[in-house]
Amino acid sequence: MNRRGFFSNIKSVFHRKHEGDPFFFGFQCVINIYGEDDLRSRIHKVIAGGEETESPEQKRHFYKSITALLQESLPFLEYGYWDYLTDRDEAIGEFRSWVDEIEASMATEEEEMGAEPDEAQRLSSEKNYVVVSLAFLLEFSDELSEMIGMIESIPEDDPFTPTAFQTLIQSVKYIDFEYSEGDAVFIMPGNEEDGFSWTDMRGEGWEYLKPIMGTIN
């Protein structure tokens, strides 16, 4: 399940002037739902309720709903990844890469979501994990200074802790979507019933994930 929003065609970023240069910010959370929690269905419901075209204020409310659910799930966050790129070309390329690669790997068809593992996307029929990804292509602006400051405050030598991800999640609430070129949120697998197993998350294609260890300060 995914929901993407664009204020303009992403290709037009190269051809017009901006108040500030674009930068990329994105993070991915792998949450252990222990087979019974309704987090998957609640996030799925919020994403499904979003619109492709929304005002900046509508976008703000949408992401506040998503981050509230992620904040609630922080104690069950086991793996994650995040990135923050300030180079113009790298930022645009990374946003497109996240969107394209996640969409290509999502299970959305019935044959991809059966009770038996397909040995391609899913190596086990257990459904303990859900993966939530958020990606933003934003313009530098004084209006985003608080959000940028929060991201840049995360220690470079210890960026994969519950506290770091709490900061990342909270920073989304400070995005002024007047300065957004693109945004995307994904829940994987792509429906409200399926999930990944521990074996899946240790398999090919997920090697970049980092264990999230420690306590929330």
C-alpha positions, -999 to 999 in steps of 0.1 A, spaced: 0 0 0 14 34 -9 4 70 -11 24 95 -30 18 132 -34 34 156 -59 28 194 -62 44 192 -96 59 167 -120 92 157 -105 110 163 -138 102 200 -136 125 204 -106 154 207 -131 138 234 -151 126 261 -128 140 283 -100 134 276 -63 135 296 -31 160 270 -20 178 240 -33 161 206 -30 171 181 -3 161 146 5 149 132 38 136 96 42 134 68 68 122 32 70 109 15 101 107 -23 105 82 -29 133 76 -62 151 38 -65 154 39 -99 171 13 -113 148 -17 -98 165 -13 -60 167 -36 -40 144 -9 -14 135 -8 -27 100 -45 -22 94 -45 12 111 -17 26 90 -32 10 59 -65 28 67 -48 62 71 -28 58 38 -59 46 19 -78 77 31 -53 101 16 -57 119 -17 -32 122 -45 -37 160 -46 -39 178 -13 -33 212 1 -2 217 23 -24 218 54 -41 185 44 -7 170 39 4 181 74 -26 165 90 -21 133 70 15 129 81 6 138 117 -17 108 117 11 85 103 37 97 127 14 93 157 11 56 148 49 53 144 56 71 177 32 46 194 52 17 178 87 29 188 91 2 215 86 -24 188 110 -10 162 137 -36 155 154 -25 123 156 7 103 174 30 79 174 67 71 191 92 49 194 129 45 210 143 14 216 180 7 233 178 -27 207 189 -54 212 161 -79 217 134 -52 185 145 -34 163 143 -65 178 110 -76 174 95 -41 138 104 -38 131 88 -72 151 58 -62 132 52 -30 98 56 -47 107 33 -77 125 6 -58 99 3 -30 70 2 -54 88 -25 -75 93 -47 -44 58 -43 -29 34 -72 -28 0 -60 -41 -13 -89 -62 -32 -118 -47 -7 -143 -58 20 -124 -40 1 -124 -7 -8 -160 -1 -4 -181 30 26 -199 16 59 -182 10 68 -176 -26 106 -179 -20 111 -147 -40 97 -118 -19 87 -139 12 108 -168 25 84 -177 53 46 -176 59 51 -159 93 38 -123 94 55 -107 123 69 -76 107 56 -46 89 78 -21 71 68 16 69 88 40 47 85 78 44 103 99 18 104 136 11 119 159 -14 119 194 1 133 228 -5 156 246 19 138 274 36 139 292 70 104 277 75 120 243 77 148 253 100 134 235 131 129 203 112 163 205 96 179 212 130 163 182 145 177 159 118 211 174 120 211 171 158 212 132 155 248 121 165 267 109 134 284 82 154 252 67 167 224 73 142 204 40 146 189 42 180 153 45 192 160 81 202 173 89 167 142 74 152 120 92 176 136 125 165 131 115 128 95 108 134 89 139 153 107 161 127 80 152 101 55 172 121 76 204 114 75 201 77 59 230 59 45 214 28 46 247 10 82 237 4 77 202 -7 84 189 -42 73 154 -35 63 131 -6 56 94 -4 47 69 23 46 31 19 35 2 40 50 -32 31 37 -58 23 12 -39 3 -21 -49 20 -36 -48 55 -33 -85 63 2 -97 51 35 -93 68 72 -103 67 90 -129 88 123 -126 106 138 -148 79 125 -124 52 140 -94 69 174 -111 71 173 -121 34 185 -107 1 174 -71 -6 173 -60 31 210 -60 38 211 -22 43 189 -23 73 204 -15 107 194 -30 141 178 -4 163 192 -9 198 191 10 230 165 28 250 146 61 243 162 90 261 
